[in-house]
C-alpha cells in the first residue's frame, strides 16, 4: 500500500508556468490585459473557433451564453440531470426554467430521445423552450449531430458545456469549433479549474461567433462598452458607457499567463492521459464486476475523467464502500456527479422524484472516478491498479466466506 495519499486530480504546473506568472507580475498588467487577449486568440486557434472570450469560470461562460442569447423570464432551457449543479443554477439566475433530461446508458451524455420527449411536454405546459445545454461528460462528446438536428427542428440555440472536453473532437472537428453552416446559434463553454486538463487555477473560456462573443463580452465586465485593456492602454480613453447591468466575470493576466503555457503543453498532457487510460483499460478488462468507460469511433475523448461503473451484485461491495476502501489504501476517488434532480433545491421547487430519470439514477449509484492526471507516474498508476484489484479480491473473498457460512447453516 502507498505511504502517501494520491490526490484524485492534482494540477500539473511546471517552471514554464511559474516563469510566465513572474513575468506578468513584473509587468504593468496583472488584471485583464495583453496576455488575456493573447490567450483568447491562441485558444480560439487551437479549437478552430471564430472568436473567444476568457472569463473567470466555466459557470460564468454558461451564464454569459444565456445573457448573450437574451434568454430569461418565461423561457426554458433543456439540459442533463447528470451534471454539476452550477450548469443548472445559471438557468435559474436568468429567470428561465431548467428542464432536466435523462442520459444515454453508454456515454452518460444527454439522451436525444429524452430531449425530444421533454420538449414536447414543455410545449404542452406552455413553456417557451429556447436552448439546449448538452454536457460533453467526462470528456466524451455528446451525439452532436442529433443535438444539432433537434435544435434546428425546434429553432433552439445550443450552449455546449465543455468543462471536461478539452481537447475533445467530434467527427474530426474540435469541440469549440463553430461552422458557418450551422443553422442555429452555438456557444461553447470551457473550464480551467485546478482539476481540468488545462488549468488557470480558476477560469474559463467562451467560444462562438463574434457577434455573440461581443455581446457576451459586454456582459462580462459591468456592461461597459470598453474593457480595461482598451480604457487603460496607451491609445485608450477614460470615457465609457454602461449598456447593460453586467457582471464581474473577467480573467486576469496572471491567470492567462498560466493558460498560455498550459495550452502549449496540452497535446503532451492529453497523450499522457491516454497512456494512463490504456493501462487502466488493460488492467480492468478482465473483471466482470467492472464496466469500463467507452470511446466511440467518431470522437476523440478528452479523458478528463476515468469513470468505472461497479456491478455491486457481482463484486459484493457498494460504490461507497469501494471509495472508502480505496481511501484506506491512500488512493483518492470521487463521484461525478450527484444528479441535479436529487438536490434539495431542485427537488423541492420542481417536485422531482429519484426515479424520474431512471438511467441517471441507476448509473449514479455505481459510478466512481479514479485518479487521472498527467502528473501521475507509472508507479502511481500501478498503485491505483493494485488498490482496485485488492479491494475487489478482498470483497469477493469475503462474499465467498459468507456464502460458505450460509451453506453450512
Secondary structure as UniProt FT lines:
FT   HELIX           15..25
FT   HELIX           34..47
FT   STRAND          51..55
FT   HELIX           58..68
FT   TURN            69..70
FT   TURN            73..74
FT   STRAND          75..80
FT   HELIX           86..93
FT   TURN            94..95
FT   STRAND          97..101
FT   TURN            105..107
FT   HELIX           112..124
FT   TURN            125..126
FT   STRAND          128..133
FT   HELIX           137..139
FT   HELIX           144..154
FT   STRAND          157..161
FT   TURN            163..164
FT   TURN            166..167
FT   STRAND          169..170
FT   TURN            171..172
FT   STRAND          173..174
FT   TURN            175..176
FT   TURN            180..181
FT   STRAND          186..191
FT   TURN            194..195
FT   STRAND          204..208
FT   HELIX           210..220
FT   TURN            222..223
FT   HELIX           228..232
FT   TURN            234..235
FT   HELIX           253..284
FT   TURN            285..286
FT   TURN            288..289
FT   STRAND          290..291
FT   TURN            297..298
FT   STRAND          299..300
FT   STRAND          306..310
FT   HELIX           312..315
FT   HELIX           319..328
FT   TURN            329..330
FT   HELIX           340..342
FT   HELIX           344..350
FT   HELIX           354..357
FT   HELIX           358..364
FT   TURN            365..366
FT   STRAND          367..370
FT   TURN            374..375
FT   HELIX           378..408
//
